[in-house]
Amino acid sequence: MTTQSNDIHYLEIVSADPNAARDLYAGTYGLEFGDSVPELGNAFVASLPSGSLFAIRGTLAEHEKPVIRAYVRVDDIHQATEKAASLGAMIALPPTELPGQGTIAIYIHGDVEHGIWQLP
């Protein structure tokens, strides 16, 4: 397994009922989720054969709505964030380090949320 820039590193489903969503994806696709990971918002995470991660978590704030968000792996998250902003994206979460996981950012373009992820 090799990791490549511009691959989907992390597919995140934010759900009002993460336990039910986890059970649905485990039952439908045979995914094996581990215990919740505090550094990832208490997400249940399954590793895919490609090396990508599939995660399901609950909302973290009252204003957060359920969403499916793909995080694209990048080599330089600051450069990628600046490029997205220069192309009209609104930066919703600037580059933020997740201990032991890497650095993430979220931007919104055309009412769609996008994530980017730089590995440690």
PyRosetta script that sets phi, psi and omega in degrees:
from pyrosetta import init, pose_from_sequence

init()
pose = pose_from_sequence("MTTQSNDIHYLEIVSADPNAARDLYAGTYGLEFGDSVPELGNAFVASLPSGSLFAIRGTLAEHEKPVIRAYVRVDDIHQATEKAASLGAMIALPPTELPGQGTIAIYIHGDVEHGIWQLP")
pose.set_psi(1, 125.2)
pose.set_omega(1, 174.7)
pose.set_phi(2, -118.0)
pose.set_psi(2, 146.6)
pose.set_omega(2, 177.2)
pose.set_phi(3, -98.8)
pose.set_psi(3, 136.4)
pose.set_omega(3, -178.4)
pose.set_phi(4, -122.4)
pose.set_psi(4, 145.4)
pose.set_omega(4, 170.8)
pose.set_phi(5, -64.8)
pose.set_psi(5, 150.5)
pose.set_omega(5, 179.3)
pose.set_phi(6, 74.0)
pose.set_psi(6, 4.1)
pose.set_omega(6, 169.6)
pose.set_phi(7, -80.1)
pose.set_psi(7, 158.5)
pose.set_omega(7, 170.3)
pose.set_phi(8, -75.2)
pose.set_psi(8, 118.1)
pose.set_omega(8, 179.5)
pose.set_phi(9, -90.3)
pose.set_psi(9, -37.1)
pose.set_omega(9, -169.6)
pose.set_phi(10, -146.2)
pose.set_psi(10, 121.3)
pose.set_omega(10, 173.8)
pose.set_phi(11, -106.8)
pose.set_psi(11, 119.3)
pose.set_omega(11, -173.8)
pose.set_phi(12, -114.7)
pose.set_psi(12, 129.1)
pose.set_omega(12, 172.2)
pose.set_phi(13, -111.8)
pose.set_psi(13, 121.1)
pose.set_omega(13, 174.9)
pose.set_phi(14, -100.7)
pose.set_psi(14, 121.5)
pose.set_omega(14, -172.5)
pose.set_phi(15, -130.3)
pose.set_psi(15, 148.3)
pose.set_omega(15, 173.8)
pose.set_phi(16, -68.1)
pose.set_psi(16, -21.8)
pose.set_omega(16, 179.0)
pose.set_phi(17, -134.3)
pose.set_psi(17, 80.3)
pose.set_omega(17, -175.3)
pose.set_phi(18, -63.6)
pose.set_psi(18, -31.1)
pose.set_omega(18, 179.2)
pose.set_phi(19, -65.4)
pose.set_psi(19, -43.3)
pose.set_omega(19, 178.7)
pose.set_phi(20, -66.3)
pose.set_psi(20, -40.6)
pose.set_omega(20, 179.1)
pose.set_phi(21, -64.7)
pose.set_psi(21, -42.7)
pose.set_omega(21, 177.7)
pose.set_phi(22, -59.1)
pose.set_psi(22, -45.9)
pose.set_omega(22, -179.0)
pose.set_phi(23, -64.2)
pose.set_psi(23, -38.0)
pose.set_omega(23, 178.5)
pose.set_phi(24, -62.6)
pose.set_psi(24, -50.0)
pose.set_omega(24, -178.1)
pose.set_phi(25, -69.8)
pose.set_psi(25, -34.6)
pose.set_omega(25, 176.5)
pose.set_phi(26, -66.3)
pose.set_psi(26, -44.2)
pose.set_omega(26, -178.5)
pose.set_phi(27, -71.5)
pose.set_psi(27, -38.4)
pose.set_omega(27, -177.5)
pose.set_phi(28, -76.1)
pose.set_psi(28, -42.8)
pose.set_omega(28, -172.5)
pose.set_phi(29, -113.4)
pose.set_psi(29, -0.9)
pose.set_omega(29, 179.9)
pose.set_phi(30, 71.9)
pose.set_psi(30, 20.8)
pose.set_omega(30, 179.0)
pose.set_phi(31, -71.4)
pose.set_psi(31, 143.9)
pose.set_omega(31, 178.5)
pose.set_phi(32, -110.9)
pose.set_psi(32, 107.1)
pose.set_omega(32, -178.3)
pose.set_phi(33, -92.1)
pose.set_psi(33, 140.8)
pose.set_omega(33, 174.9)
pose.set_phi(34, -85.6)
pose.set_psi(34, -174.7)
pose.set_omega(34, 174.6)
pose.set_phi(35, -63.3)
pose.set_psi(35, 161.4)
pose.set_omega(35, -179.5)
pose.set_phi(36, -63.2)
pose.set_psi(36, 145.8)
pose.set_omega(36, -176.8)
pose.set_phi(37, -109.3)
pose.set_psi(37, 109.2)
pose.set_omega(37, -177.4)
pose.set_phi(38, -55.6)
pose.set_psi(38, -38.8)
pose.set_omega(38, -178.7)
pose.set_phi(39, -66.4)
pose.set_psi(39, -15.2)
pose.set_omega(39, -180.0)
pose.set_phi(40, -114.2)
pose.set_psi(40, 35.9)
pose.set_omega(40, 177.7)
pose.set_phi(41, 69.2)
pose.set_psi(41, 29.1)
pose.set_omega(41, -177.2)
pose.set_phi(42, 62.9)
pose.set_psi(42, 33.4)
pose.set_omega(42, 178.4)
pose.set_phi(43, -73.8)
pose.set_psi(43, 145.6)
pose.set_omega(43, 167.5)
pose.set_phi(44, -86.5)
pose.set_psi(44, 128.2)
pose.set_omega(44, -172.8)
pose.set_phi(45, -122.9)
pose.set_psi(45, 135.1)
pose.set_omega(45, 173.6)
pose.set_phi(46, -118.9)
pose.set_psi(46, 137.8)
pose.set_omega(46, 175.1)
pose.set_phi(47, -88.6)
pose.set_psi(47, 135.5)
pose.set_omega(47, 178.3)
pose.set_phi(48, -97.0)
pose.set_psi(48, 157.9)
pose.set_omega(48, -179.5)
pose.set_phi(49, -56.1)
pose.set_psi(49, -27.6)
pose.set_omega(49, -179.7)
pose.set_phi(50, -74.0)
pose.set_psi(50, -12.6)
pose.set_omega(50, -174.4)
pose.set_phi(51, 97.9)
pose.set_psi(51, -9.5)
pose.set_omega(51, 176.2)
pose.set_phi(52, -73.1)
pose.set_psi(52, 163.1)
pose.set_omega(52, 180.0)
pose.set_phi(53, -116.2)
pose.set_psi(53, 142.2)
pose.set_omega(53, 179.3)
pose.set_phi(54, -118.1)
pose.set_psi(54, 119.9)
pose.set_omega(54, -173.1)
pose.set_phi(55, -128.1)
pose.set_psi(55, 146.4)
pose.set_omega(55, 176.4)
pose.set_phi(56, -132.0)
pose.set_psi(56, 127.7)
pose.set_omega(56, 178.2)
pose.set_phi(57, -141.5)
pose.set_psi(57, 165.6)
pose.set_omega(57, 174.9)
pose.set_phi(58, -84.3)
pose.set_psi(58, 173.4)
pose.set_omega(58, 176.9)
pose.set_phi(59, -69.3)
pose.set_psi(59, 148.4)
pose.set_omega(59, -177.6)
pose.set_phi(60, -103.6)
pose.set_psi(60, -12.0)
pose.set_omega(60, -179.7)
pose.set_phi(61, -147.3)
pose.set_psi(61, 156.8)
pose.set_omega(61, -178.3)
pose.set_phi(62, -56.2)
pose.set_psi(62, -37.0)
pose.set_omega(62, -176.2)
pose.set_phi(63, -82.5)
pose.set_psi(63, -11.7)
pose.set_omega(63, -178.1)
pose.set_phi(64, -73.7)
pose.set_psi(64, 134.0)
pose.set_omega(64, -179.9)
pose.set_phi(65, -106.4)
pose.set_psi(65, 154.5)
pose.set_omega(65, 174.4)
pose.set_phi(66, -56.7)
pose.set_psi(66, 142.8)
pose.set_omega(66, -176.5)
pose.set_phi(67, -159.2)
pose.set_psi(67, 155.4)
pose.set_omega(67, 168.1)
pose.set_phi(68, -112.8)
pose.set_psi(68, 123.1)
pose.set_omega(68, -174.5)
pose.set_phi(69, -131.6)
pose.set_psi(69, 126.5)
pose.set_omega(69, 174.8)
pose.set_phi(70, -96.4)
pose.set_psi(70, 135.5)
pose.set_omega(70, 175.5)
pose.set_phi(71, -106.7)
pose.set_psi(71, 119.5)
pose.set_omega(71, 178.9)
pose.set_phi(72, -88.5)
pose.set_psi(72, 134.6)
pose.set_omega(72, 178.6)
pose.set_phi(73, -74.9)
pose.set_psi(73, 130.5)
pose.set_omega(73, 178.5)
pose.set_phi(74, -129.5)
pose.set_psi(74, 158.1)
pose.set_omega(74, 178.0)
pose.set_phi(75, -82.8)
pose.set_psi(75, -33.3)
pose.set_omega(75, -176.8)
pose.set_phi(76, -134.5)
pose.set_psi(76, 98.6)
pose.set_omega(76, -174.3)
pose.set_phi(77, -67.3)
pose.set_psi(77, -32.6)
pose.set_omega(77, 179.4)
pose.set_phi(78, -67.3)
pose.set_psi(78, -43.8)
pose.set_omega(78, 177.6)
pose.set_phi(79, -63.7)
pose.set_psi(79, -43.2)
pose.set_omega(79, -179.5)
pose.set_phi(80, -64.9)
pose.set_psi(80, -39.9)
pose.set_omega(80, 178.8)
pose.set_phi(81, -65.6)
pose.set_psi(81, -44.9)
pose.set_omega(81, 178.6)
pose.set_phi(82, -62.1)
pose.set_psi(82, -40.6)
pose.set_omega(82, 179.1)
pose.set_phi(83, -63.8)
pose.set_psi(83, -45.1)
pose.set_omega(83, 178.9)
pose.set_phi(84, -60.1)
pose.set_psi(84, -43.4)
pose.set_omega(84, 178.9)
pose.set_phi(85, -63.4)
pose.set_psi(85, -40.3)
pose.set_omega(85, -179.2)
pose.set_phi(86, -67.1)
pose.set_psi(86, -20.7)
pose.set_omega(86, 178.8)
pose.set_phi(87, -97.1)
pose.set_psi(87, 12.8)
pose.set_omega(87, 173.4)
pose.set_phi(88, 101.3)
pose.set_psi(88, 3.0)
pose.set_omega(88, 179.3)
pose.set_phi(89, -78.0)
pose.set_psi(89, 147.9)
pose.set_omega(89, 172.8)
pose.set_phi(90, -94.9)
pose.set_psi(90, 126.5)
pose.set_omega(90, 179.9)
pose.set_phi(91, -80.2)
pose.set_psi(91, 112.7)
pose.set_omega(91, -179.3)
pose.set_phi(92, -87.9)
pose.set_psi(92, -33.2)
pose.set_omega(92, 176.9)
pose.set_phi(93, -140.2)
pose.set_psi(93, 110.9)
pose.set_omega(93, 178.7)
pose.set_phi(94, -67.5)
pose.set_psi(94, 168.5)
pose.set_omega(94, -179.8)
pose.set_phi(95, -47.6)
pose.set_psi(95, 123.9)
pose.set_omega(95, -175.3)
pose.set_phi(96, -134.1)
pose.set_psi(96, 126.6)
pose.set_omega(96, -179.1)
pose.set_phi(97, -79.3)
pose.set_psi(97, 134.8)
pose.set_omega(97, 172.1)
pose.set_phi(98, -108.3)
pose.set_psi(98, 111.8)
pose.set_omega(98, -174.0)
pose.set_phi(99, -49.0)
pose.set_psi(99, 124.0)
pose.set_omega(99, 177.3)
pose.set_phi(100, 77.2)
pose.set_psi(100, -2.3)
pose.set_omega(100, -175.3)
pose.set_phi(101, -113.8)
pose.set_psi(101, -32.1)
pose.set_omega(101, -175.4)
pose.set_phi(102, 128.8)
pose.set_psi(102, -159.4)
pose.set_omega(102, -178.6)
pose.set_phi(103, -124.4)
pose.set_psi(103, 134.2)
pose.set_omega(103, -179.5)
pose.set_phi(104, -121.1)
pose.set_psi(104, 161.0)
pose.set_omega(104, 170.7)
pose.set_phi(105, -148.1)
pose.set_psi(105, 154.7)
pose.set_omega(105, 177.3)
pose.set_phi(106, -129.3)
pose.set_psi(106, 135.1)
pose.set_omega(106, 173.4)
pose.set_phi(107, -132.2)
pose.set_psi(107, 158.4)
pose.set_omega(107, -179.2)
pose.set_phi(108, -119.6)
pose.set_psi(108, 130.7)
pose.set_omega(108, 177.7)
pose.set_phi(109, -141.6)
pose.set_psi(109, 124.5)
pose.set_omega(109, 179.7)
pose.set_phi(110, 61.5)
pose.set_psi(110, 36.9)
pose.set_omega(110, -179.8)
pose.set_phi(111, 67.5)
pose.set_psi(111, 12.0)
pose.set_omega(111, 178.7)
pose.set_phi(112, -112.5)
pose.set_psi(112, 132.9)
pose.set_omega(112, 177.3)
pose.set_phi(113, -86.7)
pose.set_psi(113, 134.8)
pose.set_omega(113, 179.6)
pose.set_phi(114, -126.3)
pose.set_psi(114, 143.9)
pose.set_omega(114, 176.2)
pose.set_phi(115, -118.6)
pose.set_psi(115, 150.2)
pose.set_omega(115, 172.0)
pose.set_phi(116, -130.7)
pose.set_psi(116, 150.3)
pose.set_omega(116, -171.9)
pose.set_phi(117, -142.3)
pose.set_psi(117, 126.7)
pose.set_omega(117, 173.4)
pose.set_phi(118, -110.4)
pose.set_psi(118, 124.0)
pose.set_omega(118, 179.4)
pose.set_phi(119, -68.3)
pose.set_psi(119, 155.5)
pose.set_omega(119, -179.6)
pose.set_phi(120, -65.2)
pose.dump_pdb("model.pdb")
